[in-house]
Amino acid sequence: MAPPNDSIDTTISTLISSKKDNFFELRNGKLSVKNTPLLSEVPNNVTFKTFSSVCQSSAAPLPLFQRAQSLSFKGGFLGFTQPKPSDRLINSLGKFDGRDFVSIFRFKTWWSTQWTGKSGSDVQMETQWVMLDVPEIKSYVVVIPIIESSFRSAIHPGTDGHMLICAESGSSHVKASSFESIAYVHVSDNPYTLMREAYTAVRVHLDTFRLIEEKSPPPLVNKFGWCTWDAFYLTVEPAGIWHGVKEFADGGLSPRFLIIDDGWQSINNDGDDPNEDAKNLVLGGTQMTARLHRLDECEKFRKYKSGLMLGPNRPPFDPKKPKMLISKAIEIEVAEKSRDKAAQAGVTDLSKYEAEIAKLKKELDEMFGGGGDEKGSGSGSSKGCSDCSCKSSENFGMKAFTKDLRTNFKGLDDIYVWHALAGAWGGVRPGATHLKSKIVPCKLSPGLDGTMTDLAVVKIIEGSIGLVDPDQADDFYDSMHSYLSKVGISGVKVDVIHTLEYVSEDYGGRVELAKAYYKGLSKSLAKNFNGTGLISSMQQCNDFFLLGTEQISMGRVGDDFWFQDPNGDPMGVYWLQGVHMIHCAYNSMWMGQFIQPDWDMFQSDHLCAKFHAGSRAICGGPVYVSDSLGGHNFDLLKKLVFPDGTIPKCIHFALPTRDCLFKNPLFDSKTILKIWNFNKYGGVIGAFNCQGAGWDPKEQRIKGYSQCYKPLSGSVHATDIEWDQKTEAKTMGEAEEYAVYLSETEKLFTAMRDSAPISITIQPSTFEIFSFVPIKTLGQGVKFAPIGLTNLFN
């Protein structure tokens, strides 16, 4: 629960301020921590100021302010001054060499991942934080680029070991030359305590977000759910959803929440009839230049009639049709890529490619029923409605559909729908709604030059964004969400979040634009979805976390689950799964300070489904899948989910163990990813062989390293679990003896606290889960340890 929202004034704060000498010192071009050199050759225009000297008061809750002040001797702020004002300033913070670091950087606009190295020159562009190992004092230091005034910052690599900071406003109209607190540094002897203390200090200083401890996550965090994305992509419609939920119920696992993903909205392209929905969309990409032309559901949902799926005469539905449509759309995508490749190779006559594409598109249109009216879809009359009068009726549209779902599937607590932060991928069509919307061209920060080529970015730049004026952000979100709430939707998955930096030139810059939008989103969330009903996605950048998480309490910590490599790498089915886990585990180090980490959905019949299931079992978040119709592994799912649709959830969020923090579990050919967490009666370690892929700085993409895809050996010990990170777990870490259970090999044995580590060998794309349960002596030689249900992973 959140502490009381007490504030504190300057007089009280001065009395509370720590009188201890600060652990950091900047002198003669050297930043030291506890008298140990950390950064050398620090330019003389760089400053260090203690936390207490900069943050003398705060509107943060009193307990948080007191906590930050009591630890203020462990941290402080870096700043710099340059002679000429600019909207984008880059400055060295100093250099380091031969010191291990772990960091998080943006490999796409919206997605971040882990990176390690030993020098300031090893960090990647758009790094969100850097943690340095300082074994000389048995401690760790984190450097966090933050926000000051209208500027946000990120860390970039420099030459000769230098680490740079880049401060940018995102608008040529907003310039500065001096900063006193553009980055925060903090030290601790525990890397997990370090992150919690550091982000507490930043929270108290900025007062633009709230920590996860101050908020409640949405109720679905404890439940099992189904998302429609991989099952239907953009072909999603009521009959398909109904059949999907029914398949789970018939299999003995009724979803407790449903996410209706992209495909339910009223979107079209600029050249289309402004009152008609875009037709025959299937794959992600085809909709990325489209915009909202109305704020309610599209025709295929509007024409749903109450009771349509409940009676004995329900319309026919072909469960094979979605896969057929998706398969044909993939053929079109492949043909278009072949055409583009030929054009890049200098081929001038592309007529044969165009003819093939036209033929395939005609075939797709015929599969839909011709003309895009989707005959036989099971959604009701193919003619549909020509006006919006039915949307206010109890008997039609989304309201009738959600009511029927809940009537028939009693355990279905929550129904969420997807939308982009700007409304749709391409925003809101000007003149189509009551909102002021303007087509704004996209301008990318040079900091994104080092990121991976991304179809979504290409398409958004191509189509620009129909941006609702930030003055109307409150009205924008309330108009969408109040309607959704009235028709039975209990929450939203907000995606494509980090587009605002593309369009901030004429809106005061990226910080000011973000503040307006996130304020409107937060207000609507509090009003319409009980303050918690939101999953954030495509948001893994510090702008969002530092500005957008005042109300939002849950979000994705990994890239999308890819069932295969979209670029056709033959190893992709396998190595992309390990990459996903690395994203999630290391991103949780910082994102878990703001939000409940969500490890994303997966498909239960995938080749690596069990690999994913093992990680979801101990991640501490919800479990949900994106299974296609008929594509379920119920035996696997029943190792994750109770019959009532709730899950045996860990009580923390999973994090990498200390011994693999500064390692590369993706392509160093030796490191097993180990993640730790707690249960009610013990601790868990998940050991995953994720080797076989990773980021290539030269090629600027994630690629396969097949030579690393091999068995690995390592060890596990009870002390790998950070027992002191949860009050209720601390005493469990003091046990003299543990019962140890291995979920995959089904072994049970005992181990003393000072026993030797347990040796393990893990095959590629496999795992083992170790449960360490303290043994209690009950008297008369009887000992007891509650292992739990051994038919479950967790």
C-alpha positions in Angstrom: 0.0 0.0 0.0 1.1 3.5 -0.7 2.3 5.6 2.3 0.4 8.7 3.3 1.0 11.5 0.9 2.5 13.8 3.4 4.8 16.6 2.2 7.7 18.2 3.9 9.0 21.7 3.9 12.5 23.1 3.6 12.9 23.7 7.4 12.1 20.1 8.3 14.2 18.7 5.5 17.3 20.6 6.7 16.9 19.0 10.1 16.6 15.5 8.6 19.6 15.9 6.2 22.4 13.4 6.9 25.5 14.9 8.5 27.7 12.1 7.2 30.4 13.0 4.7 29.5 12.1 1.2 31.0 8.9 -0.2 31.7 10.6 -3.6 34.3 13.3 -4.3 35.2 15.1 -7.5 38.6 16.7 -7.3 41.4 17.3 -9.8 39.6 15.7 -12.7 38.9 12.5 -10.8 35.5 11.2 -9.4 36.2 8.9 -6.5 33.9 6.8 -4.3 35.1 6.0 -0.8 38.5 7.3 -1.9 38.6 4.8 -4.8 39.0 6.3 -8.3 35.9 5.7 -10.4 36.2 8.1 -13.3 39.4 9.8 -14.5 40.0 12.7 -16.9 36.7 14.3 -15.8 36.4 17.6 -17.7 36.6 20.7 -15.6 33.2 21.8 -16.8 31.6 18.8 -14.9 30.3 19.3 -11.4 29.2 17.0 -8.6 26.7 18.1 -6.0 25.4 16.1 -3.0 21.8 14.9 -2.9 21.0 17.1 0.1 22.4 20.3 -1.5 20.2 19.8 -4.6 17.1 18.2 -3.1 16.3 20.3 0.0 12.5 19.8 -0.2 10.1 17.6 -2.0 6.4 17.0 -2.3 7.1 13.2 -2.1 5.5 11.3 0.8 7.3 12.0 4.1 8.6 8.4 4.6 10.2 8.4 1.2 11.8 11.8 1.7 13.2 10.7 5.1 14.5 7.5 3.5 16.3 9.4 0.7 17.7 12.0 3.1 19.0 9.3 5.5 20.9 7.8 2.6 22.0 11.1 1.0 25.7 10.5 1.8 25.7 7.6 -0.6 24.8 9.6 -3.7 24.7 12.9 -5.6 24.2 14.6 -8.9 26.5 15.3 -11.9 26.1 18.3 -14.1 28.0 20.3 -16.7 28.2 23.7 -18.3 29.0 24.5 -21.9 29.5 28.0 -23.4 26.8 27.8 -26.1 23.1 27.0 -25.6 21.8 24.1 -27.7 18.8 21.7 -27.9 21.3 18.8 -27.8 24.5 18.8 -25.7 27.1 16.1 -25.3 29.7 16.1 -22.7 32.2 13.6 -21.2 31.7 12.5 -17.6 35.2 11.0 -17.5 36.8 7.7 -18.5 37.1 4.3 -17.0 38.9 1.2 -18.3 39.3 -2.3 -16.9 36.2 -2.1 -14.7 33.2 -4.4 -15.3 29.9 -2.8 -15.9 26.4 -3.9 -16.7 24.0 -1.5 -18.4 20.7 -1.2 -20.2 20.5 0.5 -23.6 17.8 1.0 -26.3 18.3 -1.3 -29.2 15.1 0.0 -30.8 13.0 3.1 -30.1 10.8 1.2 -27.7 12.8 -1.8 -26.5 15.9 -2.0 -24.2 18.3 -4.8 -23.3 21.4 -5.7 -21.3 25.0 -4.9 -22.3 28.3 -5.5 -20.5 31.8 -4.3 -20.9 34.9 -2.9 -19.2 35.3 0.6 -20.6 33.4 3.8 -21.1 33.9 3.2 -24.8 32.1 -0.1 -24.5 28.7 1.4 -23.6 26.1 1.6 -26.3 24.2 4.5 -27.6 21.1 5.5 -25.7 22.2 3.7 -22.5 19.6 4.2 -19.7 21.9 3.4 -16.8 25.3 1.9 -16.0 26.2 -0.2 -13.0 30.0 -0.4 -12.2 31.6 -3.1 -10.2 33.9 -1.7 -7.5 35.5 -4.7 -5.9 38.2 -2.6 -4.2 35.5 -1.5 -1.7 33.2 -4.5 -2.2 30.5 -2.2 -3.7 28.6 -1.1 -6.8 28.0 2.3 -8.3 25.1 3.2 -10.6 25.1 6.2 -13.0 21.6 7.1 -14.0 20.9 9.8 -16.7 17.8 11.7 -15.7 15.7 14.7 -16.5 16.4 18.3 -15.8 14.0 21.1 -16.8 12.9 20.3 -20.4 15.9 18.1 -21.1 16.2 14.3 -20.8 19.5 12.5 -20.9 21.2 9.2 -22.0 24.7 7.8 -21.8 26.7 7.4 -25.0 30.1 5.9 -25.7 33.1 8.1 -26.1 36.7 7.5 -27.4 39.6 6.3 -25.3 37.4 5.0 -22.5 35.3 8.1 -22.0 31.7 7.9 -21.1 29.5 10.7 -22.5 26.2 12.1 -21.4 23.8 13.5 -24.0 21.1 16.0 -22.9 18.4 16.8 -25.4 15.1 18.7 -25.5 13.7 17.3 -28.7 12.9 20.8 -30.0 15.2 23.3 -31.7 13.2 26.0 -29.9 14.2 24.8 -26.4 17.9 25.3 -25.6 20.2 25.3 -22.6 23.8 25.4 -21.7 24.1 24.4 -18.1 22.8 21.5 -15.9 23.4 20.9 -12.2 21.5 17.5 -11.9 21.4 15.8 -15.3 22.6 12.4 -13.9 22.5 10.7 -10.5 25.2 8.5 -9.0 24.8 6.2 -6.0 26.8 3.5 -4.2 25.9 0.4 -2.2 27.4 -2.9 -1.2 24.3 -4.7 -2.6 23.4 -4.2 -6.3 19.7 -4.8 -5.7 19.6 -2.4 -2.7 21.6 0.0 -4.9 18.9 0.2 -7.5 16.1 0.6 -5.0 17.9 3.4 -3.1 19.0 5.2 -6.3 15.6 5.3 -7.8 14.1 6.3 -4.5 16.4 9.3 -4.5 15.5 10.2 -8.1 11.8 9.8 -7.3 12.1 12.2 -4.4 14.2 14.7 -6.4 12.0 14.8 -9.6 8.6 14.0 -8.1 7.3 13.2 -11.6 6.6 9.5 -11.0 5.8 7.1 -8.2 7.6 3.9 -7.2 5.9 0.5 -7.4 5.7 0.4 -3.6 3.4 3.4 -3.8 1.0 1.8 -6.2 -1.2 -1.3 -6.6 -0.8 -3.5 -9.7 -3.9 -4.5 -11.6 -5.7 -7.6 -10.2 -4.8 -9.6 -13.3 -1.2 -9.8 -12.1 -2.3 -12.9 -10.1 -4.2 -14.6 -12.9 -4.0 -16.5 -16.2 -5.1 -14.9 -19.4 -5.3 -15.0 -23.2 -4.3 -12.3 -25.7 -5.6 -12.5 -29.2 -2.6 -11.2 -31.1 -0.8 -14.3 -32.4 -4.1 -16.1 -32.9 -5.6 -13.5 -35.2 -3.4 -10.5 -35.7 -5.6 -7.8 -37.3 -8.3 -10.3 -38.3 -9.6 -10.5 -34.7 -13.4 -10.4 -34.5 -16.1 -11.5 -32.0 -16.7 -15.1 -33.2 -13.0 -15.9 -33.2 -12.6 -14.5 -29.7 -15.6 -16.5 -28.5 -14.3 -19.8 -29.9 -10.8 -19.0 -28.4 -12.1 -18.5 -24.9 -14.3 -21.5 -25.2 -11.4 -23.7 -26.2 -9.6 -22.8 -22.9 -12.7 -23.4 -20.9 -13.3 -26.8 -22.5 -9.7 -27.6 -21.8 -10.2 -27.0 -18.1 -8.4 -23.6 -17.9 -10.8 -20.7 -18.2 -8.9 -17.4 -18.7 -9.5 -14.9 -15.9 -8.5 -12.1 -18.3 -8.7 -11.4 -22.0 -6.8 -8.9 -24.1 -8.3 -8.0 -27.4 -5.2 -6.8 -29.2 -4.8 -4.6 -32.3 -7.5 -5.0 -34.9 -10.7 -3.9 -33.0 -10.5 -0.2 -33.6 -12.0 2.0 -36.3 -9.0 2.9 -38.5 -8.4 3.9 -42.1 -5.8 5.5 -44.3 -5.7 9.2 -45.4 -6.9 8.3 -48.9 -9.8 6.1 -47.8 -13.4 7.1 -47.4 -13.3 9.0 -44.1 -16.3 7.1 -42.7 -15.2 3.6 -43.7 -12.9 1.1 -41.9 -9.8 -0.1 -43.7 -10.5 -3.5 -45.2 -8.7 -6.9 -45.1 -5.9 -6.1 -42.7 -4.0 -9.1 -41.5 -0.4 -8.6 -40.4 1.2 -6.0 -38.2 2.7 -3.4 -40.5 -0.2 -3.0 -42.8 -2.0 -0.9 -40.2 0.9 1.3 -39.1 0.1 4.2 -41.4 -3.6 4.1 -40.5 -5.3 6.5 -38.1 -8.4 6.5 -35.9 -11.4 7.9 -37.7 -13.8 7.3 -34.7 -13.1 6.4 -31.1 -15.3 3.3 -30.7 -15.0 -0.2 -32.1 -14.8 -1.0 -35.8 -17.7 -2.4 -37.9 -17.0 -6.1 -37.3 -17.5 -5.5 -33.6 -20.2 -2.8 -33.9 -22.5 -5.3 -35.8 -22.3 -7.9 -33.1 -25.8 -8.6 -31.8 -26.6 -9.6 -28.2 -27.0 -13.4 -27.7 -25.5 -14.1 -31.1 -23.0 -16.7 -29.7 -25.2 -18.0 -26.9 -28.0 -19.8 -28.7 -28.1 -23.1 -30.5 -28.2 -21.4 -33.9 -24.9 -19.5 -33.5 -23.4 -18.6 -36.9 -20.8 -20.9 -38.5 -17.1 -20.2 -37.8 -14.1 -21.8 -39.4 -11.3 -22.0 -36.9 -8.8 -22.7 -39.7 -9.6 -19.4 -41.5 -7.4 -17.1 -39.4 -4.4 -19.2 -40.1 -5.2 -19.3 -43.8 -5.5 -15.5 -43.9 -2.3 -15.1 -42.0 -0.5 -17.6 -44.3 -1.6 -15.7 -47.4 -0.7 -12.4 -45.9 2.8 -13.7 -45.2 3.1 -14.7 -48.9 2.3 -11.1 -49.8 4.9 -9.8 -47.3 7.5 -12.1 -48.8 6.7 -11.0 -52.3 6.9 -7.4 -51.3 10.3 -8.0 -49.7 11.5 -9.7 -52.9 10.4 -6.7 -54.9 12.1 -4.3 -52.6 15.3 -6.3 -52.7 15.3 -6.4 -56.5 14.8 -2.6 -56.5 17.7 -2.1 -54.2 19.8 -4.3 -56.5 19.1 -1.9 -59.4 16.4 -3.9 -61.2 14.3 -1.4 -63.2 11.6 -3.7 -64.5 9.6 -4.7 -61.4 6.4 -5.7 -63.3 6.6 -9.4 -62.6 6.9 -8.6 -58.9 4.0 -6.2 -59.0 1.9 -8.8 -60.9 2.6 -11.4 -58.3 1.7 -9.1 -55.4 -1.5 -8.0 -57.1 -2.4 -11.7 -57.7 -1.8 -12.6 -54.0 -3.8 -9.6 -52.8 -6.7 -10.6 -55.0 -6.6 -14.1 -53.5 -6.5 -12.6 -50.0 -9.5 -10.4 -50.8 -11.4 -13.4 -52.1 -10.6 -15.3 -48.9 -12.2 -12.5 -46.9 -15.3 -12.8 -49.0 -14.5 -10.2 -51.6 -14.8 -6.5 -50.9 -13.7 -6.9 -47.4 -17.2 -7.5 -45.8 -16.0 -10.8 -44.3 -19.0 -12.9 -45.2 -19.4 -16.0 -43.0 -17.2 -14.6 -40.2 -19.8 -15.3 -37.7 -20.1 -11.7 -36.6 -23.7 -11.2 -37.7 -25.0 -9.5 -40.8 -22.3 -8.9 -43.4 -24.0 -5.6 -44.3 -23.3 -4.2 -40.8 -24.3 -0.7 -39.6 -23.8 2.5 -41.5 -24.1 4.8 -38.4 -23.1 4.8 -34.8 -26.6 4.6 -33.3 -26.1 0.9 -32.3 -23.1 1.7 -30.1 -25.4 3.2 -27.4 -27.6 0.1 -27.5 -27.4 -2.7 -25.0 -28.1 -5.1 -27.8 -25.3 -4.3 -30.2 -21.5 -3.8 -30.4 -18.8 -4.2 -27.8 -21.2 -3.8 -24.9 -23.4 -6.7 -26.0 -20.3 -8.8 -26.7 -18.5 -8.3 -23.4 -21.8 -9.0 -21.6 -22.2 -12.2 -23.5 -18.6 -13.2 -22.7 -19.0 -12.7 -19.0 -22.5 -14.4 -19.0 -21.1 -17.5 -20.6 -17.6 -17.6 -19.1 -18.1 -17.0 -15.4 -14.5 -16.7 -14.4 -13.7 -13.9 -16.9 -12.9 -11.0 -14.6 -11.2 -8.6 -16.9 -11.4 -7.7 -20.6 -8.7 -5.3 -21.9 -8.3 -3.8 -25.4 -5.2 -2.6 -27.1 -4.5 1.0 -28.3 -1.5 3.0 -29.2 -0.5 6.0 -27.1 -1.4 8.3 -30.0 -4.7 6.4 -30.5 -3.7 4.2 -33.4 -0.2 3.6 -34.9 -0.7 6.7 -37.1 -2.6 8.7 -34.5 -6.0 10.3 -35.0 -7.3 11.4 -38.4 -7.7 15.2 -38.6 -11.3 16.3 -38.9 -12.7 12.8 -38.2 -13.4 13.3 -34.5 -14.2 16.2 -32.2 -10.4 16.4 -31.3 -7.9 18.8 -32.7 -5.5 16.5 -34.6 -2.6 17.5 -36.9 -0.4 15.4 -39.1 3.1 15.9 -37.7 6.2 14.6 -39.5 8.5 12.4 -37.5 12.0 13.5 -36.6 14.3 11.0 -35.0 17.0 11.9 -32.4 20.6 11.2 -33.6 20.9 9.0 -30.5 18.7 6.4 -32.3 21.2 6.1 -35.2 22.7 3.1 -33.5 19.5 1.2 -33.1 18.3 -1.8 -35.0 16.2 -1.4 -38.2 12.6 -1.6 -37.2 9.6 -2.0 -39.5 7.4 0.0 -37.1 9.7 2.9 -37.1 10.0 2.8 -40.9 6.2 2.8 -41.3 5.5 5.5 -38.7 8.0 7.8 -40.4 6.4 7.0 -43.7 2.9 7.9 -42.5 3.7 10.6 -39.9 1.4 10.8 -36.8 -2.0 12.4 -36.5 -1.2 14.0 -33.1 -4.0 15.2 -30.9 -3.0 18.6 -29.5 -1.5 18.1 -26.0 -3.9 20.6 -24.6 -6.6 18.0 -25.4 -4.8 15.0 -23.9 -7.2 14.8 -21.0 -10.2 14.9 -23.3 -8.6 12.5 -25.8 -8.0 9.6 -23.3 -11.2 10.2 -21.3 -13.3 10.1 -24.5 -11.8 6.8 -25.5 -11.7 5.2 -22.0 -15.0 6.4 -20.6 -16.7 4.8 -23.6 -14.8 1.6 -23.2 -15.6 1.5 -19.5 -19.3 1.8 -20.3 -19.2 -1.1 -22.7 -17.6 -3.5 -20.3 -13.9 -3.0 -20.9 -12.0 -3.0 -17.6 -8.5 -1.9 -18.9 -6.2 -1.1 -21.8 -2.9 -2.3 -23.1 -1.3 0.9 -24.3 1.3 0.2 -26.9 3.6 2.2 -29.2 4.3 4.5 -26.3 7.6 5.9 -27.2 6.6 7.8 -30.3 6.2 11.2 -28.6 9.9 12.0 -29.0 9.5 11.9 -32.8 6.9 14.7 -32.9 8.0 17.1 -30.1 9.6 19.9 -32.2 6.7 22.3 -32.0 5.3 21.2 -28.6 8.0 22.4 -26.2 10.2 19.3 -26.6 9.9 15.7 -25.6 9.7 16.3 -21.9 6.9 18.8 -22.0 4.9 16.9 -24.6 5.3 13.7 -22.6 4.1 15.4 -19.4 0.9 16.6 -21.1 0.1 13.2 -22.5 1.0 11.1 -19.5 -1.0 13.5 -17.2 -4.0 12.9 -19.4 -3.5 9.2 -19.5 -3.0 9.0 -15.7 -6.2 11.0 -15.0 -8.2 8.8 -17.3 -6.7 5.6 -15.8 -7.7 6.8 -12.3 -11.2 7.8 -13.5 -12.2 5.0 -15.9 -10.1 1.9 -15.0 -10.0 1.8 -11.2 -6.5 3.4 -11.3 -4.8 0.2 -12.2 -6.3 -1.2 -15.4 -3.4 -0.5 -17.8 -0.5 -2.5 -19.2 2.2 -0.3 -20.8 4.2 -1.6 -23.8 6.8 -0.4 -26.2 7.8 2.0 -23.5 11.3 1.0 -22.4 13.0 4.4 -22.3 13.7 6.7 -19.4 11.3 9.4 -20.6 8.4 7.1 -19.9 9.6 5.8 -16.6 10.6 9.2 -15.2 7.5 11.0 -16.5 4.7 8.5 -17.2 4.5 6.2 -14.1 2.7 8.3 -11.6 -0.4 6.1 -12.0 0.7 3.3 -14.3 1.8 0.3 -12.3 2.4 -2.5 -14.8 4.4 -2.8 -18.0 6.3 -5.0 -20.4 10.0 -5.7 -19.6 10.8 -7.6 -22.8 10.6 -7.3 -26.5 7.8 -9.1 -28.2 7.6 -12.9 -28.0 8.8 -13.9 -31.5 7.7 -17.5 -32.4 10.3 -17.4 -35.2 12.9 -15.0 -36.5 11.1 -12.5 -38.8 14.2 -12.2 -40.9 14.4 -15.9 -41.5 17.4 -17.0 -39.5 17.2 -20.8 -39.3 18.3 -20.5 -35.6 15.7 -17.9 -34.9 13.1 -20.2 -33.5 15.5 -21.1 -30.7 17.9 -18.2 -30.0 15.2 -15.5 -30.0 13.6 -17.2 -26.9 16.8 -16.8 -24.8 17.1 -13.2 -25.9 13.6 -12.5 -24.7 14.5 -13.8 -21.2 17.6 -11.6 -21.0 15.5 -8.6 -21.9 13.0 -9.4 -19.1 15.5 -10.3 -16.4 17.9 -7.4 -16.7 15.2 -4.8 -17.5 13.5 -5.7 -14.3 16.5 -4.4 -12.4 15.3 -0.8 -13.1 11.8 -1.1 -14.4 10.8 -3.1 -11.4 11.4 0.0 -9.3 8.5 1.8 -11.2 6.1 -0.9 -12.3 5.2 -4.6 -11.9 7.3 -6.3 -14.5 5.3 -8.2 -17.2 7.3 -10.9 -19.0 4.8 -10.9 -21.9 2.7 -13.7 -23.5 4.0 -16.8 -25.3 2.4 -19.7 -27.2 1.9 -22.9 -25.3 2.4 -25.1 -28.3 5.7 -23.4 -29.4 8.9 -25.4 -29.8 10.3 -23.5 -26.8 7.0 -23.2 -24.9 8.3 -25.1 -21.9 11.4 -22.8 -21.8 9.1 -19.8 -21.6 6.7 -21.4 -19.1 9.5 -22.1 -16.7 10.5 -18.4 -16.6 6.9 -17.2 -16.4 6.4 -19.5 -13.4 8.9 -17.6 -11.3 8.9 -14.2 -12.9 6.5 -12.8 -10.2 4.0 -11.4 -12.8 0.9 -12.6 -14.7 0.9 -15.7 -17.0 -0.8 -15.2 -20.3 -0.6 -16.8 -23.7 -1.4 -15.9 -27.3 -2.3 -19.4 -28.5 -3.9 -19.8 -31.9 -7.2 -21.7 -32.1 -6.5 -25.3 -31.7 -2.9 -24.6 -30.7 -2.8 -25.4 -27.0 -0.7 -27.5 -24.7 -2.9 -27.9 -21.7 -0.6 -30.3 -19.9 2.1 -27.6 -19.9 -0.3 -24.8 -18.9 -1.6 -26.8 -16.0 2.0 -26.7 -14.6 1.6 -22.9 -14.4 -2.0 -22.3 -13.6 -4.5 -23.5 -10.9 -7.9 -24.9 -12.1 -9.6 -21.6 -11.1 -7.4 -19.6 -13.4 -5.2 -18.0 -10.6 -1.5 -18.7 -10.5 1.0 -19.6 -7.9 2.9 -16.3 -8.1 6.2 -15.5 -6.5 6.2 -12.6 -4.1 8.9 -10.5 -5.7 9.9 -9.9 -9.3 12.6 -12.2 -10.8 16.1 -10.7 -11.1 19.5 -12.0 -12.3 21.7 -13.5 -9.6 24.7 -11.6 -8.5 27.2 -13.9 -10.1 25.8 -13.3 -13.6 25.2 -9.6 -13.3 28.3 -8.5 -15.2 28.4 -11.6 -17.5 26.9 -12.2 -20.9 24.4 -15.1 -20.7 23.7 -14.8 -24.4 27.0 -15.4 -26.3 30.0 -15.8 -24.0 29.6 -19.7 -24.2 29.9 -20.1 -20.5 27.3 -18.2 -18.5 23.9 -19.7 -17.5 21.2 -17.1 -16.8 20.1 -17.6 -13.2 17.2 -15.7 -11.8 16.0 -15.6 -8.2 12.7 -15.0 -6.4 10.7 -16.0 -3.3 7.7 -18.0 -2.6 5.6 -17.9 0.6 7.7 -20.7 2.2 11.1 -20.6 0.4 13.2 -19.2 -2.4 13.6 -20.2 -6.0 16.4 -20.1 -8.5 15.7 -20.6 -12.2 18.7 -21.7 -14.3 18.2 -21.1 -18.0 20.6 -21.8 -20.9 19.9 -18.7 -23.1 23.2 -18.9 -25.1 23.1 -18.5 -28.9 22.3 -14.9 -29.8 22.9 -11.3 -28.9 23.5 -7.7 -29.9 26.2 -7.0 -32.6 27.4 -3.4 -32.2 28.9 -3.4 -35.7 25.9 -4.8 -37.5 23.5 -2.9 -35.1 21.2 -5.8 -34.8 20.5 -8.9 -32.6 21.8 -11.9 -34.4 22.4 -15.6 -33.9 25.7 -17.0 -32.5 25.1 -20.6 -33.3 28.6 -21.6 -31.9 27.3 -20.7 -28.4 24.2 -22.9 -28.7 25.6 -25.8 -26.6 25.3 -27.4 -23.1 26.6 -25.3 -20.2 27.8 -26.2 -16.7 27.5 -24.1 -13.6 26.4 -24.2 -10.0 23.5 -23.1 -7.8 23.5 -22.3 -4.1 21.0 -21.0 -1.5 23.0 -17.9 -1.2 22.3 -17.0 -4.8 18.9 -15.9 -3.5 18.9 -12.3 -2.2 16.9 -13.2 0.9 17.3 -9.7 2.4 15.4 -8.0 -0.4 12.0 -8.9 1.1 11.2 -8.6 4.8 9.2 -11.7 4.9 12.0 -13.7 3.2 14.9 -12.5 5.4 14.4 -15.2 8.1 14.2 -17.9 5.5 17.7 -17.0 4.4 19.0 -17.6 7.9 17.9 -21.3 7.9 20.6 -23.9 8.8 19.2 -26.5 6.4 17.1 -26.5 3.3 15.0 -29.0 1.4 16.0 -28.6 -2.2 13.6 -29.7 -5.0 14.4 -29.7 -8.7 11.3 -29.3 -10.9 12.6 -30.8 -14.1 14.6 -33.8 -12.8 12.2 -34.2 -9.9 15.0 -34.6 -7.4 14.6 -33.9 -3.7 17.5 -33.7 -1.2 18.7 -31.6 1.7 21.5 -29.1 1.8 23.1 -27.1 4.7 23.5 -23.4 4.5 27.3 -23.9 4.2 27.1 -26.9 1.8 29.0 -26.8 -1.4 27.3 -25.4 -4.5 25.1 -27.8 -6.5 26.6 -28.6 -9.8 24.4 -28.4 -12.9 24.6 -28.9 -16.7 21.8 -27.3 -18.7 21.1 -28.1 -22.4 20.4 -25.3 -24.9 16.9 -23.8 -24.6 16.2 -25.7 -21.4 16.2 -25.0 -17.7 16.0 -26.2 -14.1 14.1 -24.6 -11.2 15.5 -25.1 -7.8 13.3 -24.6 -4.7 15.1 -23.9 -1.4 12.7 -24.4 1.5 13.9 -24.0 5.1 13.6 -27.2 7.1 12.0 -26.8 10.5 12.5 -29.2 13.4 9.2 -30.1 15.0 10.6 -32.2 17.9 11.3 -35.9 18.5 13.6 -36.0 15.5 10.8 -34.9 13.1 11.7 -32.3 10.4 9.3 -30.6 8.0 9.6 -28.4 4.9 6.6 -27.5 2.7 7.9 -28.2 -0.9 4.5 -27.5 -2.4 2.7 -29.0 -5.4 5.3 -30.8 -7.4 3.1 -31.0 -10.4 3.6 -27.3 -10.9 6.8 -25.5 -11.9 6.6 -23.1 -9.0 
